Amino acid sequence: MLPATFKLCAAISHQHLRNMTGLRRQAAVAISQELSKLACRRTGPSSWINQVRRRSSLLSSRLEENPFSEMEMSYIKQGEEALQKSLSILGDQDGWKTETVVSNGDKVLSKVLPDVGKVFRLEVVVDQPLDAVYSELVDNMEQMGDWNPNVKEVKILQKIGKDTVITHEKAAATPGNIVGPRDFVSVRCSKRRGSTCVLAGMATKYSAMPEQDGFIRAENGPTCMVLRPLAGSPSQTKLTWLLSIDLKGWLPKTIINQVLSQTQVDFANHLRGRLAR
């Protein structure tokens, strides 16, 4: 009777154990070890102990291989998708048209994609090494509202592993309230590949952050920033920012185009000021 009961309990709890992480994963490993000790003390371990021990060992190995829940894995995949799609867009050099060129060399390009709409591409050089720029944009992400007046707040809602975060961003209203306050819920993915850093993101759903009063929930993505040391000058960083946003609400396209291209130019100037301080 006891073996049968234990089998039934193990089967019922198997699905729940698959999603365990942290201390609970360690507990699953400990159970396996204790069963092994119990079996060794018996001259003839019964088949049910061996079966549970094998299942526990397999479960432990699976938990070690993938410590994320199904929902967390979906966010990781969304971040990877945003990264790959953004790089694909930037990799296609055809069809880009100049929107803005600043005297310091900063420029904004744009193109229209069938499945995305109009996207904008900022290309600038920052007089700071890559690590300093990366640290400001990734490690100090939540401080962006302190130095970029176009951003009211950036808050990290959840961290998933070392590369993926869920964020809530509040954008400030434009001068004259031409574009009212917007907010975004995004999944962000950061990757370093040799001397190149890619920070990608796209809109996502997050049940703990419903739409907020006073804000229109806009959507971004795929979007990304690519950071590389400037060729021949490692103390400078080439920054390319792909911006794709659906601001929602009713807005003339001419207003949207003007606001988004100016937002990118302003961002470069505010970032330089922040890094200089």
Long-range contacts (C-beta under 8 A, 24 or more apart in sequence): 3-46, 3-47, 3-48, 4-48, 6-48, 6-52, 7-48, 7-51, 7-52, 10-52, 10-55, 14-55, 14-59, 17-59, 17-63, 18-59, 18-62, 18-63, 19-69, 19-70, 20-63, 21-63, 21-67, 21-68, 21-69, 25-60, 25-63, 25-64, 25-67, 28-56, 28-59, 28-60, 28-63, 29-60, 31-56, 32-56, 32-57, 32-60, 68-160, 68-161, 72-160, 72-161, 75-158, 75-160, 75-164, 75-166, 75-187, 75-204, 76-160, 76-161, 76-163, 76-164, 76-189, 78-187, 78-202, 78-204, 79-163, 79-164, 79-187, 79-188, 79-189, 79-200, 79-201, 79-202, 80-189, 81-202, 81-222, 82-187, 82-189, 82-200, 82-201, 82-202, 82-221, 82-222, 82-223, 82-224, 83-189, 83-191, 83-198, 83-200, 83-224, 85-222, 86-198, 86-200, 86-222, 86-223, 86-224, 86-242, 87-198, 87-200, 87-224, 87-226, 89-113, 89-116, 89-119, 89-222, 89-242, 90-121, 90-224, 90-226, 90-240, 90-242, 96-121, 99-257, 99-261, 100-261, 100-262, 100-265, 102-265, 106-265, 106-268, 108-261, 108-264, 108-265, 110-257, 110-261, 116-222, 116-244, 117-244, 117-246, 118-244, 118-253, 118-256, 118-257, 119-242, 119-243, 119-244, 120-242, 120-243, 120-244, 120-260, 120-261, 120-264, 121-240, 121-241, 121-242, 121-243, 122-239, 122-240, 122-241, 122-243, 122-264, 122-265, 122-267, 122-268, 123-238, 123-239, 123-240, 124-238, 124-239, 124-268, 125-230, 125-236, 125-237, 125-238, 125-239, 126-236, 126-237, 126-239, 126-268, 126-271, 126-272, 126-275, 127-235, 127-236, 127-272, 127-275, 128-235, 128-236, 128-237, 128-275, 129-229, 129-234, 129-235, 129-236, 129-237, 130-195, 130-197, 130-227, 130-228, 130-229, 130-234, 130-237, 132-237, 132-275, 133-227, 133-237, 133-239, 133-271, 133-275, 134-192, 134-197, 134-227, 136-271, 136-274, 136-275, 137-199, 137-225, 137-227, 137-271, 138-190, 138-199, 141-165, 141-167, 145-170, 147-270, 147-271, 147-273, 147-274, 148-266, 148-267, 148-270, 148-271, 148-274, 149-266, 149-270, 150-263, 150-266, 150-267, 150-270, 152-181, 157-185, 157-206, 157-208, 157-209, 158-206, 163-189, 163-190, 163-191, 164-188, 164-189, 166-204, 166-206, 167-201, 168-206, 168-209, 170-212, 170-215, 171-218, 174-259, 178-255, 178-259, 179-247, 179-251, 179-255, 179-256, 179-259, 180-216, 180-249, 181-214, 181-215, 181-216, 182-215, 182-216, 182-217, 182-218, 182-247, 182-248, 183-211, 183-212, 183-215, 183-216, 183-217, 183-218, 184-217, 184-218, 184-219, 184-220, 185-209, 185-217, 186-220, 186-221, 195-228, 195-229, 196-226, 196-227, 196-228, 197-226, 197-227, 197-228, 198-224, 198-225, 198-226, 198-227, 199-224, 199-225, 199-226, 199-227, 200-224, 216-247, 216-248, 216-249, 217-248, 218-245, 218-246, 218-247, 218-248, 219-245, 219-246, 219-248, 220-244, 220-245, 220-246, 239-268, 239-271, 241-267
